[in-house]
Amino acid sequence: MFGPGEYVPDPTEGIVDIQDLPRPQWVAYSRNHDHTPCPRCDHLAYRHTSGQRTLHDLGDLSTGCPVDLLVIYSSHYCSKCRKHCHIALRGCLKSPDMSVFN
């Protein structure tokens, strides 16, 4: 069984000027698909629109720098159900099959 992790000191402790903070690392993550199965009926839904969001993470333990995650996502339309659906942005941080309906 695993025990508690090793304590790693915060490299930004004591920094008061925002200019002295480490620059965030940019990580790109794509959830942009041409077609995806509809979560309701499994019919192949085509891409209706796409967009992007930036998610901010407080830091990477290995580097001590904050991480900005650039997520590119797509919204889909199912012609059988006549519903729009998209893969939830929180799904990229949890399970990849989470979906949201409009």
C-alpha positions in Angstrom: 0.0 0.0 0.0 1.2 3.5 -0.9 2.0 6.0 1.8 2.0 9.8 1.8 4.2 11.4 -0.8 7.5 13.2 -0.3 7.2 16.9 0.7 8.5 19.2 -2.0 8.9 22.8 -1.1 7.1 25.4 -3.1 9.6 27.3 -5.3 7.3 30.3 -5.5 7.1 30.8 -1.7 8.0 34.3 -0.7 7.7 35.9 -4.2 5.7 39.1 -3.9 6.1 40.6 -7.3 4.0 39.0 -10.0 6.7 39.6 -12.6 9.0 37.2 -10.7 6.6 34.2 -10.9 7.5 31.5 -13.4 5.8 31.6 -16.8 3.2 29.0 -17.4 3.8 26.0 -19.7 1.4 25.7 -22.6 0.0 22.3 -23.3 -2.3 21.7 -26.3 -5.1 19.1 -26.0 -7.4 18.4 -28.9 -11.0 17.1 -28.5 -11.9 18.2 -32.1 -13.4 15.3 -34.1 -15.0 15.3 -37.6 -17.6 12.7 -36.5 -18.5 11.1 -33.2 -21.2 8.6 -32.1 -24.2 10.3 -30.7 -24.4 9.4 -26.9 -28.2 8.9 -27.2 -28.6 6.7 -30.3 -25.1 5.8 -31.4 -25.8 7.4 -34.8 -22.6 9.1 -36.3 -23.0 12.8 -35.6 -21.1 15.3 -37.7 -19.2 18.3 -36.4 -21.3 21.4 -36.2 -18.9 23.9 -34.7 -15.6 24.0 -32.9 -14.0 26.2 -30.3 -11.2 26.5 -27.8 -10.8 27.2 -24.1 -7.8 27.8 -21.9 -7.8 25.9 -18.6 -5.5 27.1 -15.9 -3.8 24.6 -13.5 -1.9 25.7 -10.5 1.2 23.8 -11.2 3.2 20.8 -12.3 4.9 19.1 -9.4 7.9 18.0 -11.5 8.7 21.5 -12.9 7.1 23.8 -10.3 5.5 25.9 -13.0 1.8 26.6 -13.6 0.2 24.9 -16.7 -2.1 26.5 -19.2 -4.0 23.8 -21.0 -5.3 24.9 -24.4 -8.3 22.6 -25.2 -9.8 22.6 -28.7 -13.2 21.0 -28.7 -16.0 20.3 -31.2 -19.8 20.4 -31.0 -21.8 17.8 -33.0 -25.3 17.5 -34.5 -27.1 14.2 -34.7 -29.5 14.2 -37.7 -31.4 11.2 -36.3 -32.1 12.7 -32.8 -32.0 16.3 -34.0 -30.0 17.2 -31.0 -26.7 19.1 -30.6 -24.1 17.5 -28.3 -20.5 18.1 -27.4 -17.8 16.3 -25.5 -17.7 18.1 -22.1 -14.5 20.1 -21.4 -14.5 18.6 -17.9 -14.4 15.2 -19.6 -10.9 15.8 -20.8 -9.9 16.0 -17.2 -12.0 13.0 -16.1 -13.3 10.3 -18.5 -13.2 10.8 -22.3 -16.8 9.5 -22.8 -18.6 12.2 -20.8 -21.1 14.1 -23.0 -23.5 17.0 -22.6 -26.7 17.6 -24.5 -28.3 20.8 -25.6 
